[in-house]
Amino acid sequence: MSGDSAPVFLAVDLGASGGRVLAAQWGEQGIGLEEVHRFANGGIPVGKRLVWSLTGQWQQVLDGLTRAATQYGGRICSVGADTWGVDYVLLDRNDDLVGPCFHYRDPRTQGVMSQAFERVSREQIFAETGLQFMEINTAYQLYSMRLEQSPLLDIAERFLMVPDFLHWQLSGEKVNEYTNASTTQLLNPESCQWSQKLLEAFELPNQLFSEPLQPGTDLGSLTRTVQDHTGLSEQVRVVLPATHDTGSAVLAVPANSLAEEAPDWCYISCGTWSLMGAELARPVWSDACQLYNFTNEGGVRGSIRLLKNISGLWVVQQCREQWKREGRDYSWEDLSRMAGESPALKSLIDPDAPQFAVPGNMPHAIREFCRRSGQPVPESEGSVVRCALESLVLRYRQVLGYLEQLVGNELKTIHMVGGGVQNRLLCQLTADACEKMVVAGPVEATAIGNVMMQAVGSGRIGSILEGRQLLRNAPDIRTYEPNHSEQWLEGLHRLEQFAAGI
């Protein structure tokens, strides 16, 4: 990281399989980012439950902050945390943990959504929240506790989502941050308030929830305990980023606007999963939004992220793992090269079909799908990867069509961020299939968005648009122009013939 006097911002970036503490500083050429500490994460089976080791995660965060204090000392000015959505912890009147932090893949929510609809209709829930329907949503996790007659909700005094828990440990302040709260399917994205109708319907005590705070809020200095443990200064502030990781990733899109009524760009946050959407000034409540199963999640400055979850590079990752098990350890560069050398648009799959959602022999699953659907069977590794990538980008084109209907205008540019943009073939294929210019980067969008919000919140950067301008000038931002071909339209029609659904 260049410079020895510039202020440093720390990002705690916690994902479902691992976590990191990163240090960042802003400069005229953009942002310098360094990884200070990395650690593993994952669900732990305890009895019949699947839970998170929340205290173990917190210990790793402390270790990372201690290393950061040693490396950067008095230059550190703030810290903030982002994580995945929907999961939570409960506290009692003494601020002790009430029960475990359940993992969103714990089976206790299976079938709960349909039982919730007996209390309040699907249409009413969407009208209150504008959120997509998934059994893992916090609303159904909490309601499952009522159905099990768990005593935990009766003991609890406060509800904190995972990043709220981390910020409580850092600052001593128990708050609910807006972007992560918006993933619960209990929040109204227009009023930014908890839905009293849904809390009453699911018998959830109102006092558990505090008024959501916006990203950029300064929670104060680190607690004395954290200062003593890590060596960080009392001058270090705790500043809320967009604590939902996708919210931080979208903030790092190097666009020239923020939350317009009719934006001319959309984004794809691309990794194992792809999240494709638009940044809007207000939510979309239409019947079409429900039909296409889009979601209205909270963004920075009260913005709305209208998006849809799509399978990302999961299929290719699983192919790579299978070939590795068979003794062929291909690099990502090898796979891209072999795919690029393979014939175009010979075979397609529906990347969101259930048979591709589970771990296993993915090349075999792809070949079986092609065989059963009467398509040429991709035999070589390169043709299998080509099939997976082309199917993914055609799914992007399909979702792009839905998105343009929902926002009511043409989207001229696609901003791709996240680890997937390192695959240049994927970026070019996206431009070709969607017939749009693709602007790819930054790779570390989530961490960059985290520290950018800290910098804006603390006044080190004047505005979000100023931060996005700095990102546009970064050397790792690449532009891909579409190569037009009628083959893509024909491929889209083929994909739609065997697509699993909306």
C-alpha positions, 0 to 999 in steps of 0.5 A: 500500500503506497504512502506512509501517512494516509488514513487507513480504513479497515474492512471486516468482510465475512462470507459464508465460507471465509472471512477477511480483515482488509486495510485500504487507503484512497489515492488519486489513482483509486484505492489501495487494498491489502489483506491483513488476515484471512480465516475460514468460516462455515456451518457447524452441526450441533445436535440436529441444528446447523449453526455459526460459530459467532464467537469464533468469528469474533475472535478471528476479527480481533486477531485481524484487528490486532495485526492491523494495529501492528502494521498501520498504527495511528493511521487507522481511522475507522472500521466497519463490517459486512456479511451475508444477509438473513441470519441473526442472534438474539440477546437477553436483558443482560446482553447475553446470547439467547441460543445459537446463531442459526445457519440459513441452511438449517432445515428448520425452515423447510415448509415454514413459508407455506404455514406463514401464508396461512397467517398472512398472504403471499400478496400481503407480504410482498406488498409490505416488503417487496422482497423475493420469497425464500425459505431462508429469509429471516421472517421464516427463521423467526416464525419457525421458532414460534411453530416449534414453541421455542422459549427463546423469543420470549427470553430475548430482548434484542435482535441483531443480524450478524454484522450488527453483532460485530458492530455491537462488539466493536462499539458497544452500540446495539443497532440494526443497519438498514441494508441487512435489515432489508433482507429479513422480509420484515422491513418496508423498503419505502418507509425503511421501517419494520412492518408492524403487520408482519411482526404481529402476524408472526408473533414477533415482539416489537421491542426486539427491533430498533429503527434501522440506521443508514450506512455511513452512521458513526457509532462512536469509538471502539470499546475499551475492551477492543482497544486493550485487546488489539492495540488500536487507538481510541481515535478509531471510529466504528462507521457503518458500511452497507453491512449486506455484502451485495449492498457494499459491492453495488456501492463500488460500481464505478457508475456516473450516477446514484439511485436515479428514477430511470437509470441507464445501467445495471450491475452483475455482482458475479462470483459463485452466485450472480446478482443482477439488478438496477440501483433505483430511487424507490422500490418496484411493487408491480405484479411483474416484479412478483412474477419474475421473483425480483427483490427490492433490497436496501442500498446506500442513502436509502436507495433500492437494489432491484435484483434477481439471484442467478446461478453464477460460476458455481457450475464451472467451479464444480466442473473444475473440482470434479476434474481435480478429483480425477487427476486433472488440476486445471487452472482458471486460465486453462479452462478459459483458454480451452473454452475459448478454443471450443465451438460456440453455442453448440449446447446449452443448459439451464444454469438455474435448474435444480440438478445443477444446484447441488455438488457432484459430478457436474460435467456428467450432469451437463452431458446428461442434460444435453443428451436428454434435451437432444443437443450435441453432447459436449465431450471435451473439458473446453466444450463443457466449460463453453456450454456452462459460460454461454448458458450463464450469459444467455440467462443474463440476457433473459434477466436483462429483458425482465429488468428493462421491463421493470425499470421501464427503459433501456439499460445501455451498460452492464457493470460487472463487479466481483471475482467473476470479472477476472474471467475475461472470456465471461465478460466478453461473452456477457457483452456479446450475448446481451449486446451491451457494453460491459464495464468490468471491475473492481474485483474486490467490490465488496471490501471497496464498497465497505471502506468507501462508505466509511470514507464518505461517512467520516467526511474523507470523501465528499460523496458517493459519486466522488468515490465512484469517480475515483474508481472509474479511473482505476487501472483494473477497470476494463471495458468490453464492446459487444460483437454482434451475432444473430446466433445469440438471439437463436441461443436465447430462444433455445434456452427459453425452451427448456428453462426451469422457469422465471 
